[in-house]
Amino acid sequence: MRIVELIALVAIMALALGLRLGLPEVVEFRQDEANLSLLARQMAQGRLFPLHSIDSSVGVLQPPALLYYFLPPYLLSSDPLLATQYMGAMAALAVLLSYFLVRRYFGVMAAVCAAALFAASPWAVFFSRKLWPADQLALLTVVTFGTGMIGLLEG
């Protein structure tokens, strides 16, 4: 990795982390986030082992896998602020992994452009600062595409 590429990657990650982890007290926290936080906290304390997560707006219960994704911060603290910071860190990890994925198959310039756009995308930043069911999709999507491309192109 050349020094210019390393500087670009550090700048992109500083932007991604700053936008996703900065001003943690200014995070949207509504009923869905509170319910999810409560379930994850009860699960971390060993008081509850739910068979489903929160219900969706159309009344369908969501699977409990979401709770396992939010469980690590609640094992450390019952503060939902730590959980939102965890979500931001996972979203920043998605930016980093997308950089390496794009670099592997399309080159350095494409990786810098893709990661910079992902790091600064307003919607990606907005949704990475919430505890909400769809917010884990950034990291899971990058990992899914990465493993899919490795399997398809490198067999």
Phi and psi in radians as a Rosetta constraint file:
Dihedral C 1 N 2 CA 2 C 2 CIRCULARHARMONIC -1.296 0.35
Dihedral N 2 CA 2 C 2 N 3 CIRCULARHARMONIC 2.817 0.35
Dihedral C 2 N 3 CA 3 C 3 CIRCULARHARMONIC -1.115 0.35
Dihedral N 3 CA 3 C 3 N 4 CIRCULARHARMONIC -0.658 0.35
Dihedral C 3 N 4 CA 4 C 4 CIRCULARHARMONIC -1.147 0.35
Dihedral N 4 CA 4 C 4 N 5 CIRCULARHARMONIC -0.724 0.35
Dihedral C 4 N 5 CA 5 C 5 CIRCULARHARMONIC -1.133 0.35
Dihedral N 5 CA 5 C 5 N 6 CIRCULARHARMONIC -0.704 0.35
Dihedral C 5 N 6 CA 6 C 6 CIRCULARHARMONIC -1.125 0.35
Dihedral N 6 CA 6 C 6 N 7 CIRCULARHARMONIC -0.726 0.35
Dihedral C 6 N 7 CA 7 C 7 CIRCULARHARMONIC -1.101 0.35
Dihedral N 7 CA 7 C 7 N 8 CIRCULARHARMONIC -0.742 0.35
Dihedral C 7 N 8 CA 8 C 8 CIRCULARHARMONIC -1.096 0.35
Dihedral N 8 CA 8 C 8 N 9 CIRCULARHARMONIC -0.745 0.35
Dihedral C 8 N 9 CA 9 C 9 CIRCULARHARMONIC -1.143 0.35
Dihedral N 9 CA 9 C 9 N 10 CIRCULARHARMONIC -0.722 0.35
Dihedral C 9 N 10 CA 10 C 10 CIRCULARHARMONIC -1.111 0.35
Dihedral N 10 CA 10 C 10 N 11 CIRCULARHARMONIC -0.715 0.35
Dihedral C 10 N 11 CA 11 C 11 CIRCULARHARMONIC -1.138 0.35
Dihedral N 11 CA 11 C 11 N 12 CIRCULARHARMONIC -0.733 0.35
Dihedral C 11 N 12 CA 12 C 12 CIRCULARHARMONIC -1.107 0.35
Dihedral N 12 CA 12 C 12 N 13 CIRCULARHARMONIC -0.767 0.35
Dihedral C 12 N 13 CA 13 C 13 CIRCULARHARMONIC -1.212 0.35
Dihedral N 13 CA 13 C 13 N 14 CIRCULARHARMONIC -0.595 0.35
Dihedral C 13 N 14 CA 14 C 14 CIRCULARHARMONIC -1.114 0.35
Dihedral N 14 CA 14 C 14 N 15 CIRCULARHARMONIC -0.721 0.35
Dihedral C 14 N 15 CA 15 C 15 CIRCULARHARMONIC -1.118 0.35
Dihedral N 15 CA 15 C 15 N 16 CIRCULARHARMONIC -0.825 0.35
Dihedral C 15 N 16 CA 16 C 16 CIRCULARHARMONIC -1.072 0.35
Dihedral N 16 CA 16 C 16 N 17 CIRCULARHARMONIC -0.813 0.35
Dihedral C 16 N 17 CA 17 C 17 CIRCULARHARMONIC -1.191 0.35
Dihedral N 17 CA 17 C 17 N 18 CIRCULARHARMONIC -0.705 0.35
Dihedral C 17 N 18 CA 18 C 18 CIRCULARHARMONIC -1.100 0.35
Dihedral N 18 CA 18 C 18 N 19 CIRCULARHARMONIC -0.761 0.35
Dihedral C 18 N 19 CA 19 C 19 CIRCULARHARMONIC -1.260 0.35
Dihedral N 19 CA 19 C 19 N 20 CIRCULARHARMONIC -0.547 0.35
Dihedral C 19 N 20 CA 20 C 20 CIRCULARHARMONIC -1.574 0.35
Dihedral N 20 CA 20 C 20 N 21 CIRCULARHARMONIC -0.467 0.35
Dihedral C 20 N 21 CA 21 C 21 CIRCULARHARMONIC -1.945 0.35
Dihedral N 21 CA 21 C 21 N 22 CIRCULARHARMONIC -0.230 0.35
Dihedral C 21 N 22 CA 22 C 22 CIRCULARHARMONIC -1.251 0.35
Dihedral N 22 CA 22 C 22 N 23 CIRCULARHARMONIC 2.638 0.35
Dihedral C 22 N 23 CA 23 C 23 CIRCULARHARMONIC 0.836 0.35
Dihedral N 23 CA 23 C 23 N 24 CIRCULARHARMONIC 1.072 0.35
Dihedral C 23 N 24 CA 24 C 24 CIRCULARHARMONIC -1.136 0.35
Dihedral N 24 CA 24 C 24 N 25 CIRCULARHARMONIC -0.342 0.35
Dihedral C 24 N 25 CA 25 C 25 CIRCULARHARMONIC -1.363 0.35
Dihedral N 25 CA 25 C 25 N 26 CIRCULARHARMONIC -0.157 0.35
Dihedral C 25 N 26 CA 26 C 26 CIRCULARHARMONIC -1.852 0.35
Dihedral N 26 CA 26 C 26 N 27 CIRCULARHARMONIC 1.178 0.35
Dihedral C 26 N 27 CA 27 C 27 CIRCULARHARMONIC -2.192 0.35
Dihedral N 27 CA 27 C 27 N 28 CIRCULARHARMONIC 2.366 0.35
Dihedral C 27 N 28 CA 28 C 28 CIRCULARHARMONIC -1.192 0.35
Dihedral N 28 CA 28 C 28 N 29 CIRCULARHARMONIC 2.232 0.35
Dihedral C 28 N 29 CA 29 C 29 CIRCULARHARMONIC -2.445 0.35
Dihedral N 29 CA 29 C 29 N 30 CIRCULARHARMONIC 1.794 0.35
Dihedral C 29 N 30 CA 30 C 30 CIRCULARHARMONIC -2.020 0.35
Dihedral N 30 CA 30 C 30 N 31 CIRCULARHARMONIC -2.830 0.35
Dihedral C 30 N 31 CA 31 C 31 CIRCULARHARMONIC -1.091 0.35
Dihedral N 31 CA 31 C 31 N 32 CIRCULARHARMONIC -0.770 0.35
Dihedral C 31 N 32 CA 32 C 32 CIRCULARHARMONIC -1.054 0.35
Dihedral N 32 CA 32 C 32 N 33 CIRCULARHARMONIC -0.776 0.35
Dihedral C 32 N 33 CA 33 C 33 CIRCULARHARMONIC -1.126 0.35
Dihedral N 33 CA 33 C 33 N 34 CIRCULARHARMONIC -0.696 0.35
Dihedral C 33 N 34 CA 34 C 34 CIRCULARHARMONIC -1.151 0.35
Dihedral N 34 CA 34 C 34 N 35 CIRCULARHARMONIC -0.746 0.35
Dihedral C 34 N 35 CA 35 C 35 CIRCULARHARMONIC -1.118 0.35
Dihedral N 35 CA 35 C 35 N 36 CIRCULARHARMONIC -0.766 0.35
Dihedral C 35 N 36 CA 36 C 36 CIRCULARHARMONIC -1.113 0.35
Dihedral N 36 CA 36 C 36 N 37 CIRCULARHARMONIC -0.732 0.35
Dihedral C 36 N 37 CA 37 C 37 CIRCULARHARMONIC -1.089 0.35
Dihedral N 37 CA 37 C 37 N 38 CIRCULARHARMONIC -0.746 0.35
Dihedral C 37 N 38 CA 38 C 38 CIRCULARHARMONIC -1.110 0.35
Dihedral N 38 CA 38 C 38 N 39 CIRCULARHARMONIC -0.790 0.35
Dihedral C 38 N 39 CA 39 C 39 CIRCULARHARMONIC -1.094 0.35
Dihedral N 39 CA 39 C 39 N 40 CIRCULARHARMONIC -0.784 0.35
Dihedral C 39 N 40 CA 40 C 40 CIRCULARHARMONIC -1.138 0.35
Dihedral N 40 CA 40 C 40 N 41 CIRCULARHARMONIC -0.680 0.35
Dihedral C 40 N 41 CA 41 C 41 CIRCULARHARMONIC -1.153 0.35
Dihedral N 41 CA 41 C 41 N 42 CIRCULARHARMONIC -0.753 0.35
Dihedral C 41 N 42 CA 42 C 42 CIRCULARHARMONIC -1.119 0.35
Dihedral N 42 CA 42 C 42 N 43 CIRCULARHARMONIC -0.630 0.35
Dihedral C 42 N 43 CA 43 C 43 CIRCULARHARMONIC -1.184 0.35
Dihedral N 43 CA 43 C 43 N 44 CIRCULARHARMONIC -0.711 0.35
Dihedral C 43 N 44 CA 44 C 44 CIRCULARHARMONIC -1.148 0.35
Dihedral N 44 CA 44 C 44 N 45 CIRCULARHARMONIC -0.552 0.35
Dihedral C 44 N 45 CA 45 C 45 CIRCULARHARMONIC -1.470 0.35
Dihedral N 45 CA 45 C 45 N 46 CIRCULARHARMONIC -0.043 0.35
Dihedral C 45 N 46 CA 46 C 46 CIRCULARHARMONIC 1.363 0.35
Dihedral N 46 CA 46 C 46 N 47 CIRCULARHARMONIC 0.239 0.35
Dihedral C 46 N 47 CA 47 C 47 CIRCULARHARMONIC -1.571 0.35
Dihedral N 47 CA 47 C 47 N 48 CIRCULARHARMONIC -0.244 0.35
Dihedral C 47 N 48 CA 48 C 48 CIRCULARHARMONIC -2.601 0.35
Dihedral N 48 CA 48 C 48 N 49 CIRCULARHARMONIC 2.414 0.35
Dihedral C 48 N 49 CA 49 C 49 CIRCULARHARMONIC -2.234 0.35
Dihedral N 49 CA 49 C 49 N 50 CIRCULARHARMONIC 1.481 0.35
Dihedral C 49 N 50 CA 50 C 50 CIRCULARHARMONIC -1.256 0.35
Dihedral N 50 CA 50 C 50 N 51 CIRCULARHARMONIC 2.585 0.35
Dihedral C 50 N 51 CA 51 C 51 CIRCULARHARMONIC -1.605 0.35
Dihedral N 51 CA 51 C 51 N 52 CIRCULARHARMONIC -0.106 0.35
Dihedral C 51 N 52 CA 52 C 52 CIRCULARHARMONIC -2.662 0.35
Dihedral N 52 CA 52 C 52 N 53 CIRCULARHARMONIC 2.901 0.35
Dihedral C 52 N 53 CA 53 C 53 CIRCULARHARMONIC -1.708 0.35
Dihedral N 53 CA 53 C 53 N 54 CIRCULARHARMONIC -2.625 0.35
Dihedral C 53 N 54 CA 54 C 54 CIRCULARHARMONIC -1.264 0.35
Dihedral N 54 CA 54 C 54 N 55 CIRCULARHARMONIC 2.832 0.35
Dihedral C 54 N 55 CA 55 C 55 CIRCULARHARMONIC -1.525 0.35
Dihedral N 55 CA 55 C 55 N 56 CIRCULARHARMONIC 2.671 0.35
Dihedral C 55 N 56 CA 56 C 56 CIRCULARHARMONIC -1.478 0.35
Dihedral N 56 CA 56 C 56 N 57 CIRCULARHARMONIC 3.080 0.35
Dihedral C 56 N 57 CA 57 C 57 CIRCULARHARMONIC -1.163 0.35
Dihedral N 57 CA 57 C 57 N 58 CIRCULARHARMONIC -0.373 0.35
Dihedral C 57 N 58 CA 58 C 58 CIRCULARHARMONIC -1.690 0.35
Dihedral N 58 CA 58 C 58 N 59 CIRCULARHARMONIC 0.107 0.35
Dihedral C 58 N 59 CA 59 C 59 CIRCULARHARMONIC 1.625 0.35
Dihedral N 59 CA 59 C 59 N 60 CIRCULARHARMONIC -0.005 0.35
Dihedral C 59 N 60 CA 60 C 60 CIRCULARHARMONIC -1.455 0.35
Dihedral N 60 CA 60 C 60 N 61 CIRCULARHARMONIC 2.315 0.35
Dihedral C 60 N 61 CA 61 C 61 CIRCULARHARMONIC -1.327 0.35
Dihedral N 61 CA 61 C 61 N 62 CIRCULARHARMONIC 2.390 0.35
Dihedral C 61 N 62 CA 62 C 62 CIRCULARHARMONIC -1.536 0.35
Dihedral N 62 CA 62 C 62 N 63 CIRCULARHARMONIC 2.674 0.35
Dihedral C 62 N 63 CA 63 C 63 CIRCULARHARMONIC -1.196 0.35
Dihedral N 63 CA 63 C 63 N 64 CIRCULARHARMONIC 2.759 0.35
Dihedral C 63 N 64 CA 64 C 64 CIRCULARHARMONIC -1.333 0.35
Dihedral N 64 CA 64 C 64 N 65 CIRCULARHARMONIC -0.108 0.35
Dihedral C 64 N 65 CA 65 C 65 CIRCULARHARMONIC -0.995 0.35
Dihedral N 65 CA 65 C 65 N 66 CIRCULARHARMONIC -0.565 0.35
Dihedral C 65 N 66 CA 66 C 66 CIRCULARHARMONIC -1.026 0.35
Dihedral N 66 CA 66 C 66 N 67 CIRCULARHARMONIC -0.680 0.35
Dihedral C 66 N 67 CA 67 C 67 CIRCULARHARMONIC -1.142 0.35
Dihedral N 67 CA 67 C 67 N 68 CIRCULARHARMONIC -0.628 0.35
Dihedral C 67 N 68 CA 68 C 68 CIRCULARHARMONIC -1.146 0.35
Dihedral N 68 CA 68 C 68 N 69 CIRCULARHARMONIC -0.574 0.35
Dihedral C 68 N 69 CA 69 C 69 CIRCULARHARMONIC -1.168 0.35
Dihedral N 69 CA 69 C 69 N 70 CIRCULARHARMONIC -0.642 0.35
Dihedral C 69 N 70 CA 70 C 70 CIRCULARHARMONIC -1.571 0.35
Dihedral N 70 CA 70 C 70 N 71 CIRCULARHARMONIC -0.019 0.35
Dihedral C 70 N 71 CA 71 C 71 CIRCULARHARMONIC -1.203 0.35
Dihedral N 71 CA 71 C 71 N 72 CIRCULARHARMONIC -0.741 0.35
Dihedral C 71 N 72 CA 72 C 72 CIRCULARHARMONIC -0.909 0.35
Dihedral N 72 CA 72 C 72 N 73 CIRCULARHARMONIC -0.789 0.35
Dihedral C 72 N 73 CA 73 C 73 CIRCULARHARMONIC -1.160 0.35
Dihedral N 73 CA 73 C 73 N 74 CIRCULARHARMONIC -0.530 0.35
Dihedral C 73 N 74 CA 74 C 74 CIRCULARHARMONIC -1.359 0.35
Dihedral N 74 CA 74 C 74 N 75 CIRCULARHARMONIC -0.255 0.35
Dihedral C 74 N 75 CA 75 C 75 CIRCULARHARMONIC -1.279 0.35
Dihedral N 75 CA 75 C 75 N 76 CIRCULARHARMONIC -0.434 0.35
Dihedral C 75 N 76 CA 76 C 76 CIRCULARHARMONIC -1.602 0.35
Dihedral N 76 CA 76 C 76 N 77 CIRCULARHARMONIC -0.655 0.35
Dihedral C 76 N 77 CA 77 C 77 CIRCULARHARMONIC -2.738 0.35
Dihedral N 77 CA 77 C 77 N 78 CIRCULARHARMONIC 2.682 0.35
Dihedral C 77 N 78 CA 78 C 78 CIRCULARHARMONIC -1.582 0.35
Dihedral N 78 CA 78 C 78 N 79 CIRCULARHARMONIC 0.093 0.35
Dihedral C 78 N 79 CA 79 C 79 CIRCULARHARMONIC -1.353 0.35
Dihedral N 79 CA 79 C 79 N 80 CIRCULARHARMONIC 2.108 0.35
Dihedral C 79 N 80 CA 80 C 80 CIRCULARHARMONIC -1.168 0.35
Dihedral N 80 CA 80 C 80 N 81 CIRCULARHARMONIC -0.320 0.35
Dihedral C 80 N 81 CA 81 C 81 CIRCULARHARMONIC -1.102 0.35
Dihedral N 81 CA 81 C 81 N 82 CIRCULARHARMONIC -0.679 0.35
Dihedral C 81 N 82 CA 82 C 82 CIRCULARHARMONIC -1.111 0.35
Dihedral N 82 CA 82 C 82 N 83 CIRCULARHARMONIC -0.646 0.35
Dihedral C 82 N 83 CA 83 C 83 CIRCULARHARMONIC -1.166 0.35
Dihedral N 83 CA 83 C 83 N 84 CIRCULARHARMONIC -0.673 0.35
Dihedral C 83 N 84 CA 84 C 84 CIRCULARHARMONIC -1.203 0.35
Dihedral N 84 CA 84 C 84 N 85 CIRCULARHARMONIC -0.608 0.35
Dihedral C 84 N 85 CA 85 C 85 CIRCULARHARMONIC -1.166 0.35
Dihedral N 85 CA 85 C 85 N 86 CIRCULARHARMONIC -0.650 0.35
Dihedral C 85 N 86 CA 86 C 86 CIRCULARHARMONIC -1.068 0.35
Dihedral N 86 CA 86 C 86 N 87 CIRCULARHARMONIC -0.766 0.35
Dihedral C 86 N 87 CA 87 C 87 CIRCULARHARMONIC -1.068 0.35
Dihedral N 87 CA 87 C 87 N 88 CIRCULARHARMONIC -0.740 0.35
Dihedral C 87 N 88 CA 88 C 88 CIRCULARHARMONIC -1.102 0.35
Dihedral N 88 CA 88 C 88 N 89 CIRCULARHARMONIC -0.695 0.35
Dihedral C 88 N 89 CA 89 C 89 CIRCULARHARMONIC -1.154 0.35
Dihedral N 89 CA 89 C 89 N 90 CIRCULARHARMONIC -0.685 0.35
Dihedral C 89 N 90 CA 90 C 90 CIRCULARHARMONIC -1.166 0.35
Dihedral N 90 CA 90 C 90 N 91 CIRCULARHARMONIC -0.632 0.35
Dihedral C 90 N 91 CA 91 C 91 CIRCULARHARMONIC -1.205 0.35
Dihedral N 91 CA 91 C 91 N 92 CIRCULARHARMONIC -0.643 0.35
Dihedral C 91 N 92 CA 92 C 92 CIRCULARHARMONIC -1.168 0.35
Dihedral N 92 CA 92 C 92 N 93 CIRCULARHARMONIC -0.636 0.35
Dihedral C 92 N 93 CA 93 C 93 CIRCULARHARMONIC -1.079 0.35
Dihedral N 93 CA 93 C 93 N 94 CIRCULARHARMONIC -0.628 0.35
Dihedral C 93 N 94 CA 94 C 94 CIRCULARHARMONIC -1.099 0.35
Dihedral N 94 CA 94 C 94 N 95 CIRCULARHARMONIC -0.664 0.35
Dihedral C 94 N 95 CA 95 C 95 CIRCULARHARMONIC -1.098 0.35
Dihedral N 95 CA 95 C 95 N 96 CIRCULARHARMONIC -0.806 0.35
Dihedral C 95 N 96 CA 96 C 96 CIRCULARHARMONIC -1.092 0.35
Dihedral N 96 CA 96 C 96 N 97 CIRCULARHARMONIC -0.807 0.35
Dihedral C 96 N 97 CA 97 C 97 CIRCULARHARMONIC -1.141 0.35
Dihedral N 97 CA 97 C 97 N 98 CIRCULARHARMONIC -0.620 0.35
Dihedral C 97 N 98 CA 98 C 98 CIRCULARHARMONIC -1.148 0.35
Dihedral N 98 CA 98 C 98 N 99 CIRCULARHARMONIC -0.614 0.35
Dihedral C 98 N 99 CA 99 C 99 CIRCULARHARMONIC -1.037 0.35
Dihedral N 99 CA 99 C 99 N 100 CIRCULARHARMONIC -0.895 0.35
Dihedral C 99 N 100 CA 100 C 100 CIRCULARHARMONIC -1.195 0.35
Dihedral N 100 CA 100 C 100 N 101 CIRCULARHARMONIC -0.583 0.35
Dihedral C 100 N 101 CA 101 C 101 CIRCULARHARMONIC -1.155 0.35
Dihedral N 101 CA 101 C 101 N 102 CIRCULARHARMONIC -0.849 0.35
Dihedral C 101 N 102 CA 102 C 102 CIRCULARHARMONIC -1.167 0.35
Dihedral N 102 CA 102 C 102 N 103 CIRCULARHARMONIC -0.669 0.35
Dihedral C 102 N 103 CA 103 C 103 CIRCULARHARMONIC -1.075 0.35
Dihedral N 103 CA 103 C 103 N 104 CIRCULARHARMONIC -0.693 0.35
Dihedral C 103 N 104 CA 104 C 104 CIRCULARHARMONIC -1.105 0.35
Dihedral N 104 CA 104 C 104 N 105 CIRCULARHARMONIC -0.674 0.35
Dihedral C 104 N 105 CA 105 C 105 CIRCULARHARMONIC -1.857 0.35
Dihedral N 105 CA 105 C 105 N 106 CIRCULARHARMONIC -0.357 0.35
Dihedral C 105 N 106 CA 106 C 106 CIRCULARHARMONIC -2.229 0.35
Dihedral N 106 CA 106 C 106 N 107 CIRCULARHARMONIC -0.116 0.35
Dihedral C 106 N 107 CA 107 C 107 CIRCULARHARMONIC 1.814 0.35
Dihedral N 107 CA 107 C 107 N 108 CIRCULARHARMONIC 3.000 0.35
Dihedral C 107 N 108 CA 108 C 108 CIRCULARHARMONIC -1.189 0.35
Dihedral N 108 CA 108 C 108 N 109 CIRCULARHARMONIC -0.794 0.35
Dihedral C 108 N 109 CA 109 C 109 CIRCULARHARMONIC -1.084 0.35
Dihedral N 109 CA 109 C 109 N 110 CIRCULARHARMONIC -0.761 0.35
Dihedral C 109 N 110 CA 110 C 110 CIRCULARHARMONIC -1.121 0.35
Dihedral N 110 CA 110 C 110 N 111 CIRCULARHARMONIC -0.668 0.35
Dihedral C 110 N 111 CA 111 C 111 CIRCULARHARMONIC -1.153 0.35
Dihedral N 111 CA 111 C 111 N 112 CIRCULARHARMONIC -0.752 0.35
Dihedral C 111 N 112 CA 112 C 112 CIRCULARHARMONIC -1.097 0.35
Dihedral N 112 CA 112 C 112 N 113 CIRCULARHARMONIC -0.786 0.35
Dihedral C 112 N 113 CA 113 C 113 CIRCULARHARMONIC -1.113 0.35
Dihedral N 113 CA 113 C 113 N 114 CIRCULARHARMONIC -0.827 0.35
Dihedral C 113 N 114 CA 114 C 114 CIRCULARHARMONIC -1.111 0.35
Dihedral N 114 CA 114 C 114 N 115 CIRCULARHARMONIC -0.799 0.35
Dihedral C 114 N 115 CA 115 C 115 CIRCULARHARMONIC -1.187 0.35
Dihedral N 115 CA 115 C 115 N 116 CIRCULARHARMONIC -0.665 0.35
Dihedral C 115 N 116 CA 116 C 116 CIRCULARHARMONIC -1.140 0.35
Dihedral N 116 CA 116 C 116 N 117 CIRCULARHARMONIC -0.735 0.35
Dihedral C 116 N 117 CA 117 C 117 CIRCULARHARMONIC -1.152 0.35
Dihedral N 117 CA 117 C 117 N 118 CIRCULARHARMONIC -0.700 0.35
Dihedral C 117 N 118 CA 118 C 118 CIRCULARHARMONIC -1.149 0.35
Dihedral N 118 CA 118 C 118 N 119 CIRCULARHARMONIC -0.726 0.35
Dihedral C 118 N 119 CA 119 C 119 CIRCULARHARMONIC -1.134 0.35
Dihedral N 119 CA 119 C 119 N 120 CIRCULARHARMONIC -0.616 0.35
Dihedral C 119 N 120 CA 120 C 120 CIRCULARHARMONIC -1.754 0.35
Dihedral N 120 CA 120 C 120 N 121 CIRCULARHARMONIC -0.023 0.35
Dihedral C 120 N 121 CA 121 C 121 CIRCULARHARMONIC -1.079 0.35
Dihedral N 121 CA 121 C 121 N 122 CIRCULARHARMONIC 2.122 0.35
Dihedral C 121 N 122 CA 122 C 122 CIRCULARHARMONIC -1.025 0.35
Dihedral N 122 CA 122 C 122 N 123 CIRCULARHARMONIC -0.724 0.35
Dihedral C 122 N 123 CA 123 C 123 CIRCULARHARMONIC -1.220 0.35
Dihedral N 123 CA 123 C 123 N 124 CIRCULARHARMONIC -0.674 0.35
Dihedral C 123 N 124 CA 124 C 124 CIRCULARHARMONIC -1.103 0.35
Dihedral N 124 CA 124 C 124 N 125 CIRCULARHARMONIC -0.686 0.35
Dihedral C 124 N 125 CA 125 C 125 CIRCULARHARMONIC -1.190 0.35
Dihedral N 125 CA 125 C 125 N 126 CIRCULARHARMONIC -0.809 0.35
Dihedral C 125 N 126 CA 126 C 126 CIRCULARHARMONIC -1.019 0.35
Dihedral N 126 CA 126 C 126 N 127 CIRCULARHARMONIC -0.838 0.35
Dihedral C 126 N 127 CA 127 C 127 CIRCULARHARMONIC -1.337 0.35
Dihedral N 127 CA 127 C 127 N 128 CIRCULARHARMONIC -0.300 0.35
Dihedral C 127 N 128 CA 128 C 128 CIRCULARHARMONIC -1.414 0.35
Dihedral N 128 CA 128 C 128 N 129 CIRCULARHARMONIC -0.144 0.35
Dihedral C 128 N 129 CA 129 C 129 CIRCULARHARMONIC -1.815 0.35
Dihedral N 129 CA 129 C 129 N 130 CIRCULARHARMONIC 0.345 0.35
Dihedral C 129 N 130 CA 130 C 130 CIRCULARHARMONIC -2.260 0.35
Dihedral N 130 CA 130 C 130 N 131 CIRCULARHARMONIC 2.690 0.35
Dihedral C 130 N 131 CA 131 C 131 CIRCULARHARMONIC -1.719 0.35
Dihedral N 131 CA 131 C 131 N 132 CIRCULARHARMONIC 1.675 0.35
Dihedral C 131 N 132 CA 132 C 132 CIRCULARHARMONIC -2.579 0.35
Dihedral N 132 CA 132 C 132 N 133 CIRCULARHARMONIC 2.608 0.35
Dihedral C 132 N 133 CA 133 C 133 CIRCULARHARMONIC -0.945 0.35
Dihedral N 133 CA 133 C 133 N 134 CIRCULARHARMONIC -0.677 0.35
Dihedral C 133 N 134 CA 134 C 134 CIRCULARHARMONIC -1.387 0.35
Dihedral N 134 CA 134 C 134 N 135 CIRCULARHARMONIC -0.117 0.35
Dihedral C 134 N 135 CA 135 C 135 CIRCULARHARMONIC -1.293 0.35
Dihedral N 135 CA 135 C 135 N 136 CIRCULARHARMONIC -0.300 0.35
Dihedral C 135 N 136 CA 136 C 136 CIRCULARHARMONIC -1.421 0.35
Dihedral N 136 CA 136 C 136 N 137 CIRCULARHARMONIC -0.106 0.35
Dihedral C 136 N 137 CA 137 C 137 CIRCULARHARMONIC -1.181 0.35
Dihedral N 137 CA 137 C 137 N 138 CIRCULARHARMONIC -0.470 0.35
Dihedral C 137 N 138 CA 138 C 138 CIRCULARHARMONIC -1.034 0.35
Dihedral N 138 CA 138 C 138 N 139 CIRCULARHARMONIC -0.941 0.35
Dihedral C 138 N 139 CA 139 C 139 CIRCULARHARMONIC -1.153 0.35
Dihedral N 139 CA 139 C 139 N 140 CIRCULARHARMONIC -0.779 0.35
Dihedral C 139 N 140 CA 140 C 140 CIRCULARHARMONIC -1.132 0.35
Dihedral N 140 CA 140 C 140 N 141 CIRCULARHARMONIC -0.601 0.35
Dihedral C 140 N 141 CA 141 C 141 CIRCULARHARMONIC -1.178 0.35
Dihedral N 141 CA 141 C 141 N 142 CIRCULARHARMONIC -0.777 0.35
Dihedral C 141 N 142 CA 142 C 142 CIRCULARHARMONIC -1.105 0.35
Dihedral N 142 CA 142 C 142 N 143 CIRCULARHARMONIC -0.757 0.35
Dihedral C 142 N 143 CA 143 C 143 CIRCULARHARMONIC -1.116 0.35
Dihedral N 143 CA 143 C 143 N 144 CIRCULARHARMONIC -0.716 0.35
Dihedral C 143 N 144 CA 144 C 144 CIRCULARHARMONIC -1.126 0.35
Dihedral N 144 CA 144 C 144 N 145 CIRCULARHARMONIC -0.808 0.35
Dihedral C 144 N 145 CA 145 C 145 CIRCULARHARMONIC -1.094 0.35
Dihedral N 145 CA 145 C 145 N 146 CIRCULARHARMONIC -0.706 0.35
Dihedral C 145 N 146 CA 146 C 146 CIRCULARHARMONIC -1.084 0.35
Dihedral N 146 CA 146 C 146 N 147 CIRCULARHARMONIC -0.859 0.35
Dihedral C 146 N 147 CA 147 C 147 CIRCULARHARMONIC -1.183 0.35
Dihedral N 147 CA 147 C 147 N 148 CIRCULARHARMONIC -0.598 0.35
Dihedral C 147 N 148 CA 148 C 148 CIRCULARHARMONIC -1.132 0.35
Dihedral N 148 CA 148 C 148 N 149 CIRCULARHARMONIC -0.759 0.35
Dihedral C 148 N 149 CA 149 C 149 CIRCULARHARMONIC -1.188 0.35
Dihedral N 149 CA 149 C 149 N 150 CIRCULARHARMONIC -0.681 0.35
Dihedral C 149 N 150 CA 150 C 150 CIRCULARHARMONIC -1.094 0.35
Dihedral N 150 CA 150 C 150 N 151 CIRCULARHARMONIC -0.792 0.35
Dihedral C 150 N 151 CA 151 C 151 CIRCULARHARMONIC -1.153 0.35
Dihedral N 151 CA 151 C 151 N 152 CIRCULARHARMONIC -0.700 0.35
Dihedral C 151 N 152 CA 152 C 152 CIRCULARHARMONIC -1.322 0.35
Dihedral N 152 CA 152 C 152 N 153 CIRCULARHARMONIC -0.795 0.35
Dihedral C 152 N 153 CA 153 C 153 CIRCULARHARMONIC -1.588 0.35
Dihedral N 153 CA 153 C 153 N 154 CIRCULARHARMONIC -0.431 0.35
Dihedral C 153 N 154 CA 154 C 154 CIRCULARHARMONIC -2.016 0.35
Dihedral N 154 CA 154 C 154 N 155 CIRCULARHARMONIC -0.096 0.35
